[in-house]
């Protein structure tokens, strides 16, 4: 499970369900107080379900997507 590192708005979701990503790949771009934060894959894996879309507001710790 990939969780939001900050409370903020989802600017862009860069992956789709079923996509294979490498460690360090940007999965989601978030913004809080005009600062953009890239959420990166901690390991190589396949994206399961994506729980957010651009424009969503999430709290720190909320699930963004699953990675297997």
N, CA, C, O and CB atoms as a CASP TS submission, in Angstrom:
PFRMAT TS
TARGET T0000
AUTHOR 0000-0000-0000
METHOD Language model
MODEL 1
PARENT N/A
ATOM      1  N   UNK     1       0.837  -1.176   0.000  1.00  0.00           N
ATOM      2  CA  UNK     1       0.000   0.000   0.000  1.00  0.00           C
ATOM      3  C   UNK     1       0.888   1.248   0.000  1.00  0.00           C
ATOM      4  O   UNK     1       1.791   1.376   0.827  1.00  0.00           O
ATOM      5  CB  UNK     1      -0.956  -0.007   1.218  1.00  0.00           C
ATOM      6  N   UNK     2       0.630   2.137  -0.907  1.00  0.00           N
ATOM      7  CA  UNK     2       1.349   3.410  -0.955  1.00  0.00           C
ATOM      8  C   UNK     2       0.429   4.463  -0.346  1.00  0.00           C
ATOM      9  O   UNK     2      -0.704   4.647  -0.791  1.00  0.00           O
ATOM     10  CB  UNK     2       1.772   3.793  -2.436  1.00  0.00           C
ATOM     11  N   UNK     3       0.930   5.151   0.680  1.00  0.00           N
ATOM     12  CA  UNK     3       0.123   6.128   1.412  1.00  0.00           C
ATOM     13  C   UNK     3       0.614   7.542   1.137  1.00  0.00           C
ATOM     14  O   UNK     3       1.765   7.756   0.757  1.00  0.00           O
ATOM     15  CB  UNK     3       0.159   5.839   2.922  1.00  0.00           C
ATOM     16  N   UNK     4      -0.286   8.504   1.337  1.00  0.00           N
ATOM     17  CA  UNK     4       0.055   9.913   1.155  1.00  0.00           C
ATOM     18  C   UNK     4       1.071  10.348   2.211  1.00  0.00           C
ATOM     19  O   UNK     4       0.835  10.165   3.406  1.00  0.00           O
ATOM     20  CB  UNK     4      -1.216  10.797   1.229  1.00  0.00           C
ATOM     21  N   UNK     5       2.197  10.920   1.784  1.00  0.00           N
ATOM     22  CA  UNK     5       3.206  11.363   2.747  1.00  0.00           C
ATOM     23  C   UNK     5       2.840  12.688   3.417  1.00  0.00           C
ATOM     24  O   UNK     5       3.386  13.040   4.463  1.00  0.00           O
ATOM     25  CB  UNK     5       4.547  11.496   2.060  1.00  0.00           C
ATOM     26  N   UNK     6       1.910  13.413   2.797  1.00  0.00           N
ATOM     27  CA  UNK     6       1.488  14.720   3.308  1.00  0.00           C
ATOM     28  C   UNK     6      -0.017  14.865   3.131  1.00  0.00           C
ATOM     29  O   UNK     6      -0.637  14.107   2.385  1.00  0.00           O
ATOM     30  CB  UNK     6       2.240  15.876   2.583  1.00  0.00           C
ATOM     31  N   UNK     7      -0.598  15.836   3.816  1.00  0.00           N
ATOM     32  CA  UNK     7      -1.976  16.224   3.550  1.00  0.00           C
ATOM     33  C   UNK     7      -1.925  17.224   2.407  1.00  0.00           C
ATOM     34  O   UNK     7      -1.175  18.198   2.470  1.00  0.00           O
ATOM     35  CB  UNK     7      -2.684  16.830   4.831  1.00  0.00           C
ATOM     36  N   UNK     8      -2.713  16.996   1.364  1.00  0.00           N
ATOM     37  CA  UNK     8      -2.679  17.904   0.226  1.00  0.00           C
ATOM     38  C   UNK     8      -3.579  17.435  -0.898  1.00  0.00           C
ATOM     39  O   UNK     8      -4.422  16.555  -0.725  1.00  0.00           O
ATOM     40  CB  UNK     8      -1.266  18.055  -0.281  1.00  0.00           C
ATOM     41  N   UNK     9      -3.377  18.046  -2.055  1.00  0.00           N
ATOM     42  CA  UNK     9      -4.189  17.768  -3.236  1.00  0.00           C
ATOM     43  C   UNK     9      -3.390  16.914  -4.217  1.00  0.00           C
ATOM     44  O   UNK     9      -2.195  17.126  -4.423  1.00  0.00           O
ATOM     45  CB  UNK     9      -4.654  19.085  -3.911  1.00  0.00           C
ATOM     46  N   UNK    10      -4.076  15.948  -4.812  1.00  0.00           N
ATOM     47  CA  UNK    10      -3.462  15.122  -5.857  1.00  0.00           C
ATOM     48  C   UNK    10      -3.465  15.940  -7.147  1.00  0.00           C
ATOM     49  O   UNK    10      -4.523  16.332  -7.639  1.00  0.00           O
ATOM     50  CB  UNK    10      -4.231  13.746  -6.044  1.00  0.00           C
ATOM     51  N   UNK    11      -2.279  16.194  -7.688  1.00  0.00           N
ATOM     52  CA  UNK    11      -2.147  16.964  -8.920  1.00  0.00           C
ATOM     53  C   UNK    11      -2.226  16.050 -10.135  1.00  0.00           C
ATOM     54  O   UNK    11      -2.889  16.365 -11.123  1.00  0.00           O
ATOM     55  CB  UNK    11      -0.827  17.746  -8.928  1.00  0.00           C
ATOM     56  N   UNK    12      -1.535  14.904 -10.048  1.00  0.00           N
ATOM     57  CA  UNK    12      -1.471  13.991 -11.188  1.00  0.00           C
ATOM     58  C   UNK    12      -1.211  12.571 -10.712  1.00  0.00           C
ATOM     59  O   UNK    12      -0.400  12.338  -9.817  1.00  0.00           O
ATOM     60  CB  UNK    12      -0.378  14.430 -12.177  1.00  0.00           C
ATOM     61  N   UNK    13      -1.913  11.628 -11.326  1.00  0.00           N
ATOM     62  CA  UNK    13      -1.640  10.210 -11.099  1.00  0.00           C
ATOM     63  C   UNK    13      -0.937   9.727 -12.360  1.00  0.00           C
ATOM     64  O   UNK    13      -1.512   9.773 -13.448  1.00  0.00           O
ATOM     65  CB  UNK    13      -2.971   9.371 -10.794  1.00  0.00           C
ATOM     66  N   UNK    14       0.302   9.266 -12.223  1.00  0.00           N
ATOM     67  CA  UNK    14       1.128   8.936 -13.380  1.00  0.00           C
ATOM     68  C   UNK    14       1.085   7.466 -13.778  1.00  0.00           C
ATOM     69  O   UNK    14       1.737   7.071 -14.744  1.00  0.00           O
ATOM     70  CB  UNK    14       2.536   9.323 -13.106  1.00  0.00           C
ATOM     71  N   UNK    15       0.326   6.648 -13.046  1.00  0.00           N
ATOM     72  CA  UNK    15       0.270   5.212 -13.339  1.00  0.00           C
ATOM     73  C   UNK    15      -1.177   4.743 -13.422  1.00  0.00           C
ATOM     74  O   UNK    15      -2.099   5.414 -12.957  1.00  0.00           O
ATOM     75  CB  UNK    15       1.032   4.406 -12.265  1.00  0.00           C
ATOM     76  N   UNK    16      -1.348   3.574 -14.026  1.00  0.00           N
ATOM     77  CA  UNK    16      -2.665   2.944 -14.134  1.00  0.00           C
ATOM     78  C   UNK    16      -2.601   1.564 -13.502  1.00  0.00           C
ATOM     79  O   UNK    16      -1.523   0.986 -13.364  1.00  0.00           O
ATOM     80  CB  UNK    16      -3.129   2.851 -15.620  1.00  0.00           C
ATOM     81  N   UNK    17      -3.747   1.044 -13.123  1.00  0.00           N
ATOM     82  CA  UNK    17      -3.830  -0.310 -12.576  1.00  0.00           C
ATOM     83  C   UNK    17      -3.247  -1.294 -13.589  1.00  0.00           C
ATOM     84  O   UNK    17      -3.528  -1.209 -14.785  1.00  0.00           O
ATOM     85  CB  UNK    17      -5.305  -0.683 -12.225  1.00  0.00           C
ATOM     86  N   UNK    18      -2.436  -2.222 -13.099  1.00  0.00           N
ATOM     87  CA  UNK    18      -1.838  -3.243 -13.952  1.00  0.00           C
ATOM     88  C   UNK    18      -0.471  -2.877 -14.499  1.00  0.00           C
ATOM     89  O   UNK    18       0.235  -3.738 -15.024  1.00  0.00           O
ATOM     90  CB  UNK    18      -2.745  -3.534 -15.081  1.00  0.00           C
ATOM     91  N   UNK    19      -0.092  -1.627 -14.386  1.00  0.00           N
ATOM     92  CA  UNK    19       1.193  -1.169 -14.906  1.00  0.00           C
ATOM     93  C   UNK    19       2.345  -1.655 -14.017  1.00  0.00           C
ATOM     94  O   UNK    19       2.230  -1.659 -12.792  1.00  0.00           O
ATOM     95  CB  UNK    19       1.211   0.369 -15.009  1.00  0.00           C
ATOM     96  N   UNK    20       3.440  -2.059 -14.635  1.00  0.00           N
ATOM     97  CA  UNK    20       4.637  -2.461 -13.893  1.00  0.00           C
ATOM     98  C   UNK    20       5.538  -1.236 -13.771  1.00  0.00           C
ATOM     99  O   UNK    20       5.813  -0.554 -14.758  1.00  0.00           O
ATOM    100  CB  UNK    20       5.389  -3.658 -14.602  1.00  0.00           C
ATOM    101  N   UNK    21       5.997  -0.964 -12.539  1.00  0.00           N
ATOM    102  CA  UNK    21       6.853   0.199 -12.286  1.00  0.00           C
ATOM    103  C   UNK    21       8.162  -0.245 -11.638  1.00  0.00           C
ATOM    104  O   UNK    21       8.213  -1.268 -10.954  1.00  0.00           O
ATOM    105  CB  UNK    21       6.127   1.230 -11.385  1.00  0.00           C
ATOM    106  N   UNK    22       9.202   0.523 -11.857  1.00  0.00           N
ATOM    107  CA  UNK    22      10.503   0.265 -11.243  1.00  0.00           C
ATOM    108  C   UNK    22      10.630   1.061  -9.955  1.00  0.00           C
ATOM    109  O   UNK    22       9.928   2.054  -9.763  1.00  0.00           O
ATOM    110  CB  UNK    22      11.652   0.619 -12.213  1.00  0.00           C
ATOM    111  N   UNK    23      11.513   0.635  -9.082  1.00  0.00           N
ATOM    112  CA  UNK    23      11.795   1.380  -7.855  1.00  0.00           C
ATOM    113  C   UNK    23      12.230   2.789  -8.233  1.00  0.00           C
ATOM    114  O   UNK    23      13.058   2.970  -9.126  1.00  0.00           O
ATOM    115  CB  UNK    23      12.892   0.667  -6.995  1.00  0.00           C
ATOM    116  N   UNK    24      11.675   3.778  -7.557  1.00  0.00           N
ATOM    117  CA  UNK    24      12.027   5.170  -7.822  1.00  0.00           C
ATOM    118  C   UNK    24      11.155   5.853  -8.851  1.00  0.00           C
ATOM    119  O   UNK    24      11.270   7.062  -9.050  1.00  0.00           O
ATOM    120  CB  UNK    24      13.427   5.245  -8.262  1.00  0.00           C
ATOM    121  N   UNK    25      10.276   5.100  -9.517  1.00  0.00           N
ATOM    122  CA  UNK    25       9.362   5.705 -10.490  1.00  0.00           C
ATOM    123  C   UNK    25       8.348   6.582  -9.770  1.00  0.00           C
ATOM    124  O   UNK    25       7.874   6.234  -8.688  1.00  0.00           O
ATOM    125  CB  UNK    25       8.640   4.615 -11.323  1.00  0.00           C
ATOM    126  N   UNK    26       8.018   7.722 -10.373  1.00  0.00           N
ATOM    127  CA  UNK    26       7.012   8.601  -9.789  1.00  0.00           C
ATOM    128  C   UNK    26       5.632   8.008 -10.039  1.00  0.00           C
ATOM    129  O   UNK    26       5.274   7.702 -11.177  1.00  0.00           O
ATOM    130  CB  UNK    26       7.113  10.037 -10.377  1.00  0.00           C
ATOM    131  N   UNK    27       4.867   7.850  -8.974  1.00  0.00           N
ATOM    132  CA  UNK    27       3.527   7.276  -9.057  1.00  0.00           C
ATOM    133  C   UNK    27       2.457   8.359  -9.045  1.00  0.00           C
ATOM    134  O   UNK    27       1.535   8.353  -9.861  1.00  0.00           O
ATOM    135  CB  UNK    27       3.295   6.303  -7.908  1.00  0.00           C
ATOM    136  N   UNK    28       2.599   9.292  -8.102  1.00  0.00           N
ATOM    137  CA  UNK    28       1.599  10.341  -7.890  1.00  0.00           C
ATOM    138  C   UNK    28       2.331  11.644  -7.594  1.00  0.00           C
ATOM    139  O   UNK    28       3.360  11.648  -6.918  1.00  0.00           O
ATOM    140  CB  UNK    28       0.615   9.971  -6.724  1.00  0.00           C
ATOM    141  N   UNK    29       1.791  12.755  -8.107  1.00  0.00           N
ATOM    142  CA  UNK    29       2.308  14.073  -7.761  1.00  0.00           C
ATOM    143  C   UNK    29       1.255  14.750  -6.894  1.00  0.00           C
ATOM    144  O   UNK    29       0.082  14.826  -7.259  1.00  0.00           O
ATOM    145  CB  UNK    29       2.643  14.930  -9.047  1.00  0.00           C
ATOM    146  N   UNK    30       1.704  15.245  -5.727  1.00  0.00           N
ATOM    147  CA  UNK    30       0.804  15.919  -4.786  1.00  0.00           C
ATOM    148  C   UNK    30       1.285  17.348  -4.586  1.00  0.00           C
ATOM    149  O   UNK    30       2.426  17.689  -4.896  1.00  0.00           O
ATOM    150  CB  UNK    30       0.737  15.161  -3.422  1.00  0.00           C
ATOM    151  N   UNK    31       0.382  18.177  -4.059  1.00  0.00           N
ATOM    152  CA  UNK    31       0.738  19.565  -3.785  1.00  0.00           C
ATOM    153  C   UNK    31       0.137  19.991  -2.458  1.00  0.00           C
ATOM    154  O   UNK    31      -1.015  19.683  -2.152  1.00  0.00           O
ATOM    155  CB  UNK    31       0.260  20.495  -4.921  1.00  0.00           C
ATOM    156  N   UNK    32       0.937  20.706  -1.674  1.00  0.00           N
ATOM    157  CA  UNK    32       0.471  21.285  -0.419  1.00  0.00           C
ATOM    158  C   UNK    32       1.168  22.622  -0.239  1.00  0.00           C
ATOM    159  O   UNK    32       2.397  22.698  -0.273  1.00  0.00           O
ATOM    160  CB  UNK    32       0.747  20.332   0.795  1.00  0.00           C
ATOM    161  N   UNK    33       0.402  23.656  -0.050  1.00  0.00           N
ATOM    162  CA  UNK    33       0.948  25.000   0.162  1.00  0.00           C
ATOM    163  C   UNK    33       1.947  25.381  -0.931  1.00  0.00           C
ATOM    164  O   UNK    33       3.038  25.869  -0.639  1.00  0.00           O
ATOM    165  CB  UNK    33       1.620  25.087   1.535  1.00  0.00           C
ATOM    166  N   UNK    34       1.568  25.153  -2.192  1.00  0.00           N
ATOM    167  CA  UNK    34       2.362  25.493  -3.377  1.00  0.00           C
ATOM    168  C   UNK    34       3.644  24.670  -3.530  1.00  0.00           C
ATOM    169  O   UNK    34       4.471  24.965  -4.392  1.00  0.00           O
ATOM    170  CB  UNK    34       2.720  26.945  -3.332  1.00  0.00           C
ATOM    171  N   UNK    35       3.808  23.647  -2.703  1.00  0.00           N
ATOM    172  CA  UNK    35       4.974  22.771  -2.803  1.00  0.00           C
ATOM    173  C   UNK    35       4.541  21.439  -3.393  1.00  0.00           C
ATOM    174  O   UNK    35       3.614  20.801  -2.893  1.00  0.00           O
ATOM    175  CB  UNK    35       5.646  22.567  -1.413  1.00  0.00           C
ATOM    176  N   UNK    36       5.209  21.025  -4.451  1.00  0.00           N
ATOM    177  CA  UNK    36       4.883  19.739  -5.076  1.00  0.00           C
ATOM    178  C   UNK    36       5.749  18.634  -4.500  1.00  0.00           C
ATOM    179  O   UNK    36       6.945  18.811  -4.268  1.00  0.00           O
ATOM    180  CB  UNK    36       5.064  19.813  -6.602  1.00  0.00           C
ATOM    181  N   UNK    37       5.119  17.492  -4.275  1.00  0.00           N
ATOM    182  CA  UNK    37       5.807  16.325  -3.736  1.00  0.00           C
ATOM    183  C   UNK    37       5.530  15.147  -4.665  1.00  0.00           C
ATOM    184  O   UNK    37       4.375  14.846  -4.968  1.00  0.00           O
ATOM    185  CB  UNK    37       5.347  16.012  -2.266  1.00  0.00           C
ATOM    186  N   UNK    38       6.593  14.484  -5.116  1.00  0.00           N
ATOM    187  CA  UNK    38       6.439  13.290  -5.945  1.00  0.00           C
ATOM    188  C   UNK    38       6.458  12.065  -5.044  1.00  0.00           C
ATOM    189  O   UNK    38       7.384  11.875  -4.256  1.00  0.00           O
ATOM    190  CB  UNK    38       7.560  13.202  -7.025  1.00  0.00           C
ATOM    191  N   UNK    39       5.430  11.238  -5.167  1.00  0.00           N
ATOM    192  CA  UNK    39       5.374   9.981  -4.418  1.00  0.00           C
ATOM    193  C   UNK    39       5.974   8.922  -5.333  1.00  0.00           C
ATOM    194  O   UNK    39       5.461   8.675  -6.424  1.00  0.00           O
ATOM    195  CB  UNK    39       3.886   9.608  -3.972  1.00  0.00           C
ATOM    196  N   UNK    40       7.055   8.300  -4.891  1.00  0.00           N
ATOM    197  CA  UNK    40       7.794   7.355  -5.730  1.00  0.00           C
ATOM    198  C   UNK    40       7.621   5.918  -5.248  1.00  0.00           C
ATOM    199  O   UNK    40       7.347   5.667  -4.074  1.00  0.00           O
ATOM    200  CB  UNK    40       9.275   7.718  -5.753  1.00  0.00           C
ATOM    201  N   UNK    41       7.786   4.992  -6.171  1.00  0.00           N
ATOM    202  CA  UNK    41       7.689   3.566  -5.844  1.00  0.00           C
ATOM    203  C   UNK    41       8.888   3.151  -4.995  1.00  0.00           C
ATOM    204  O   UNK    41      10.028   3.428  -5.368  1.00  0.00           O
ATOM    205  CB  UNK    41       7.612   2.705  -7.136  1.00  0.00           C
ATOM    206  N   UNK    42       8.651   2.491  -3.860  1.00  0.00           N
ATOM    207  CA  UNK    42       9.754   2.045  -3.015  1.00  0.00           C
ATOM    208  C   UNK    42      10.457   0.798  -3.565  1.00  0.00           C
ATOM    209  O   UNK    42      11.578   0.478  -3.171  1.00  0.00           O
ATOM    210  CB  UNK    42       9.244   1.767  -1.619  1.00  0.00           C
ATOM    211  N   UNK    43       9.780   0.105  -4.479  1.00  0.00           N
ATOM    212  CA  UNK    43      10.330  -1.127  -5.052  1.00  0.00           C
ATOM    213  C   UNK    43       9.694  -1.359  -6.412  1.00  0.00           C
ATOM    214  O   UNK    43       8.710  -0.709  -6.766  1.00  0.00           O
ATOM    215  CB  UNK    43      10.087  -2.351  -4.110  1.00  0.00           C
ATOM    216  N   UNK    44      10.259  -2.286  -7.169  1.00  0.00           N
ATOM    217  CA  UNK    44       9.657  -2.685  -8.448  1.00  0.00           C
ATOM    218  C   UNK    44       8.386  -3.465  -8.136  1.00  0.00           C
ATOM    219  O   UNK    44       8.350  -4.244  -7.183  1.00  0.00           O
ATOM    220  CB  UNK    44      10.657  -3.546  -9.322  1.00  0.00           C
ATOM    221  N   UNK    45       7.358  -3.260  -8.925  1.00  0.00           N
ATOM    222  CA  UNK    45       6.126  -3.996  -8.696  1.00  0.00           C
ATOM    223  C   UNK    45       5.053  -3.641  -9.702  1.00  0.00           C
ATOM    224  O   UNK    45       5.258  -2.847 -10.620  1.00  0.00           O
ATOM    225  CB  UNK    45       5.623  -3.742  -7.307  1.00  0.00           C
ATOM    226  N   UNK    46       3.900  -4.256  -9.498  1.00  0.00           N
ATOM    227  CA  UNK    46       2.750  -4.017 -10.369  1.00  0.00           C
ATOM    228  C   UNK    46       1.716  -3.214  -9.589  1.00  0.00           C
ATOM    229  O   UNK    46       1.390  -3.538  -8.447  1.00  0.00           O
ATOM    230  CB  UNK    46       2.138  -5.363 -10.893  1.00  0.00           C
ATOM    231  N   UNK    47       1.213  -2.171 -10.218  1.00  0.00           N
ATOM    232  CA  UNK    47       0.185  -1.342  -9.594  1.00  0.00           C
ATOM    233  C   UNK    47      -1.108  -2.148  -9.539  1.00  0.00           C
ATOM    234  O   UNK    47      -1.565  -2.673 -10.554  1.00  0.00           O
ATOM    235  CB  UNK    47      -0.019   0.001 -10.376  1.00  0.00           C
ATOM    236  N   UNK    48      -1.689  -2.240  -8.355  1.00  0.00           N
ATOM    237  CA  UNK    48      -2.969  -2.929  -8.189  1.00  0.00           C
ATOM    238  C   UNK    48      -4.091  -1.944  -8.454  1.00  0.00           C
ATOM    239  O   UNK    48      -4.362  -1.589  -9.601  1.00  0.00           O
ATOM    240  CB  UNK    48      -3.101  -3.546  -6.765  1.00  0.00           C
ATOM    241  N   UNK    49      -4.733  -1.510  -7.400  1.00  0.00           N
ATOM    242  CA  UNK    49      -5.838  -0.567  -7.517  1.00  0.00           C
ATOM    243  C   UNK    49      -5.346   0.845  -7.233  1.00  0.00           C
ATOM    244  O   UNK    49      -4.525   1.057  -6.342  1.00  0.00           O
ATOM    245  CB  UNK    49      -6.983  -0.944  -6.557  1.00  0.00           C
ATOM    246  N   UNK    50      -5.856   1.817  -8.001  1.00  0.00           N
ATOM    247  CA  UNK    50      -5.549   3.228  -7.769  1.00  0.00           C
ATOM    248  C   UNK    50      -6.772   3.833  -7.086  1.00  0.00           C
ATOM    249  O   UNK    50      -7.882   3.776  -7.614  1.00  0.00           O
ATOM    250  CB  UNK    50      -5.194   3.989  -9.119  1.00  0.00           C
ATOM    251  N   UNK    51      -6.554   4.413  -5.904  1.00  0.00           N
ATOM    252  CA  UNK    51      -7.664   4.900  -5.081  1.00  0.00           C
ATOM    253  C   UNK    51      -7.948   6.386  -5.241  1.00  0.00           C
ATOM    254  O   UNK    51      -8.960   6.871  -4.735  1.00  0.00           O
ATOM    255  CB  UNK    51      -7.381   4.614  -3.646  1.00  0.00           C
ATOM    256  N   UNK    52      -7.078   7.122  -5.935  1.00  0.00           N
ATOM    257  CA  UNK    52      -7.243   8.573  -6.054  1.00  0.00           C
ATOM    258  C   UNK    52      -7.201   9.006  -7.509  1.00  0.00           C
ATOM    259  O   UNK    52      -6.792   8.250  -8.390  1.00  0.00           O
ATOM    260  CB  UNK    52      -6.160   9.306  -5.258  1.00  0.00           C
ATOM    261  N   UNK    53      -7.633  10.237  -7.740  1.00  0.00           N
ATOM    262  CA  UNK    53      -7.559  10.845  -9.067  1.00  0.00           C
ATOM    263  C   UNK    53      -7.131  12.298  -8.900  1.00  0.00           C
ATOM    264  O   UNK    53      -7.174  12.834  -7.793  1.00  0.00           O
ATOM    265  CB  UNK    53      -8.932  10.742  -9.822  1.00  0.00           C
ATOM    266  N   UNK    54      -6.727  12.927  -9.973  1.00  0.00           N
ATOM    267  CA  UNK    54      -6.305  14.323  -9.925  1.00  0.00           C
ATOM    268  C   UNK    54      -7.434  15.179  -9.359  1.00  0.00           C
ATOM    269  O   UNK    54      -8.594  15.032  -9.744  1.00  0.00           O
ATOM    270  CB  UNK    54      -5.891  14.825 -11.332  1.00  0.00           C
ATOM    271  N   UNK    55      -7.079  16.067  -8.446  1.00  0.00           N
ATOM    272  CA  UNK    55      -8.060  16.951  -7.826  1.00  0.00           C
ATOM    273  C   UNK    55      -8.525  16.487  -6.461  1.00  0.00           C
ATOM    274  O   UNK    55      -9.079  17.278  -5.697  1.00  0.00           O
ATOM    275  CB  UNK    55      -9.236  17.091  -8.715  1.00  0.00           C
ATOM    276  N   UNK    56      -8.309  15.216  -6.140  1.00  0.00           N
ATOM    277  CA  UNK    56      -8.703  14.704  -4.818  1.00  0.00           C
ATOM    278  C   UNK    56      -7.850  15.348  -3.731  1.00  0.00           C
ATOM    279  O   UNK    56      -6.665  15.616  -3.931  1.00  0.00           O
ATOM    280  CB  UNK    56      -8.567  13.157  -4.763  1.00  0.00           C
ATOM    281  N   UNK    57      -8.466  15.592  -2.584  1.00  0.00           N
ATOM    282  CA  UNK    57      -7.735  16.069  -1.409  1.00  0.00           C
ATOM    283  C   UNK    57      -7.618  14.899  -0.447  1.00  0.00           C
ATOM    284  O   UNK    57      -8.615  14.268  -0.099  1.00  0.00           O
ATOM    285  CB  UNK    57      -8.453  17.302  -0.731  1.00  0.00           C
ATOM    286  N   UNK    58      -6.395  14.613  -0.019  1.00  0.00           N
ATOM    287  CA  UNK    58      -6.146  13.476   0.870  1.00  0.00           C
ATOM    288  C   UNK    58      -5.398  13.937   2.114  1.00  0.00           C
ATOM    289  O   UNK    58      -4.734  14.973   2.120  1.00  0.00           O
ATOM    290  CB  UNK    58      -5.346  12.374   0.139  1.00  0.00           C
ATOM    291  N   UNK    59      -5.526  13.144   3.153  1.00  0.00           N
ATOM    292  CA  UNK    59      -4.805  13.409   4.396  1.00  0.00           C
ATOM    293  C   UNK    59      -3.567  12.526   4.445  1.00  0.00           C
ATOM    294  O   UNK    59      -3.509  11.484   3.792  1.00  0.00           O
ATOM    295  CB  UNK    59      -5.712  13.160   5.638  1.00  0.00           C
ATOM    296  N   UNK    60      -2.589  12.949   5.218  1.00  0.00           N
ATOM    297  CA  UNK    60      -1.382  12.151   5.406  1.00  0.00           C
ATOM    298  C   UNK    60      -1.775  10.760   5.889  1.00  0.00           C
ATOM    299  O   UNK    60      -2.546  10.623   6.838  1.00  0.00           O
ATOM    300  CB  UNK    60      -0.412  12.833   6.412  1.00  0.00           C
ATOM    301  N   UNK    61      -1.244   9.729   5.236  1.00  0.00           N
ATOM    302  CA  UNK    61      -1.535   8.349   5.609  1.00  0.00           C
ATOM    303  C   UNK    61      -2.679   7.714   4.841  1.00  0.00           C
ATOM    304  O   UNK    61      -2.877   6.502   4.918  1.00  0.00           O
ATOM    305  CB  UNK    61      -1.839   8.288   7.048  1.00  0.00           C
ATOM    306  N   UNK    62      -3.447   8.527   4.090  1.00  0.00           N
ATOM    307  CA  UNK    62      -4.526   7.954   3.275  1.00  0.00           C
ATOM    308  C   UNK    62      -3.922   7.089   2.163  1.00  0.00           C
ATOM    309  O   UNK    62      -2.864   7.427   1.634  1.00  0.00           O
ATOM    310  CB  UNK    62      -5.427   9.081   2.669  1.00  0.00           C
ATOM    311  N   UNK    63      -4.577   5.980   1.801  1.00  0.00           N
ATOM    312  CA  UNK    63      -4.057   5.140   0.718  1.00  0.00           C
ATOM    313  C   UNK    63      -4.198   5.829  -0.639  1.00  0.00           C
ATOM    314  O   UNK    63      -5.244   6.398  -0.948  1.00  0.00           O
ATOM    315  CB  UNK    63      -4.785   3.789   0.697  1.00  0.00           C
ATOM    316  N   UNK    64      -3.148   5.773  -1.437  1.00  0.00           N
ATOM    317  CA  UNK    64      -3.168   6.326  -2.791  1.00  0.00           C
ATOM    318  C   UNK    64      -3.352   5.214  -3.819  1.00  0.00           C
ATOM    319  O   UNK    64      -4.149   5.337  -4.750  1.00  0.00           O
ATOM    320  CB  UNK    64      -1.871   7.109  -3.078  1.00  0.00           C
ATOM    321  N   UNK    65      -2.600   4.121  -3.636  1.00  0.00           N
ATOM    322  CA  UNK    65      -2.704   2.982  -4.548  1.00  0.00           C
ATOM    323  C   UNK    65      -2.052   1.770  -3.905  1.00  0.00           C
ATOM    324  O   UNK    65      -1.327   1.882  -2.917  1.00  0.00           O
ATOM    325  CB  UNK    65      -2.045   3.298  -5.920  1.00  0.00           C
ATOM    326  N   UNK    66      -2.324   0.614  -4.483  1.00  0.00           N
ATOM    327  CA  UNK    66      -1.676  -0.607  -3.987  1.00  0.00           C
ATOM    328  C   UNK    66      -0.581  -0.997  -4.972  1.00  0.00           C
ATOM    329  O   UNK    66      -0.703  -0.790  -6.179  1.00  0.00           O
ATOM    330  CB  UNK    66      -2.712  -1.778  -3.805  1.00  0.00           C
ATOM    331  N   UNK    67       0.490  -1.566  -4.426  1.00  0.00           N
ATOM    332  CA  UNK    67       1.631  -1.978  -5.229  1.00  0.00           C
ATOM    333  C   UNK    67       2.056  -3.368  -4.771  1.00  0.00           C
ATOM    334  O   UNK    67       2.386  -3.578  -3.604  1.00  0.00           O
ATOM    335  CB  UNK    67       2.809  -0.958  -5.111  1.00  0.00           C
ATOM    336  N   UNK    68       2.042  -4.326  -5.723  1.00  0.00           N
ATOM    337  CA  UNK    68       2.396  -5.705  -5.358  1.00  0.00           C
ATOM    338  C   UNK    68       3.694  -6.106  -6.013  1.00  0.00           C
ATOM    339  O   UNK    68       4.158  -7.231  -5.827  1.00  0.00           O
ATOM    340  CB  UNK    68       1.284  -6.684  -5.756  1.00  0.00           C
TER
END
